[in-house]
């Protein structure tokens, strides 16, 4: 997840570590778990893989980055040609890993750079996964409803309502994507 997010942000512009952390937080959302302790090891691993490069220099030249002070220039990270290829590969992944809670939001954040067919597959996969989860939760709730106190019952029902809303949202997104390309989804005559 973090790898895709970093590559996506560096695809837009070179960034120093502080600005990269701020943009990750903005991209992944305030409610998304993100460990800053995992950022620099990930950057090191990505540099070793040849996907990003470091420039030590004046970080104030990075567009939109806050001015930094100190004796030496801050490290600015930029995408390499291999990193652009890796980003494209990750965007093309539409399998189960792209539907899960941990990765769906990151994929969705870069949907504008994702192939339309891949977007639809990810949205459909996510919706299918949530529908399965919802049916399992409904079944468990039906079996245990009589044993739950009113607060636990309300919490369970709130969770189901949240999943219902997300399924409706995904259905609307899928329909919108398909309307953009009506010729791709018409039945042959």
Buried (B, 14 or more C-beta within 10 A) or exposed (E): BBBBBBBBBBBEBBBBBEBBBBBBEEBBEEEBEBEEEEBEEBBEEBBEEEBBBBBEBEBEEBEEBEEBEEEEBBBBBBBBEBBBBBBBEBBEBBEEEBBBEEBBBBBBBBBEEBEEEBBBBBBBBBBBBBBEBBEEBEEEBEEEEEEBEEEEBEEBBEBBEEBEEBBEEBEEBBEEBBEEEEEEEEEEE
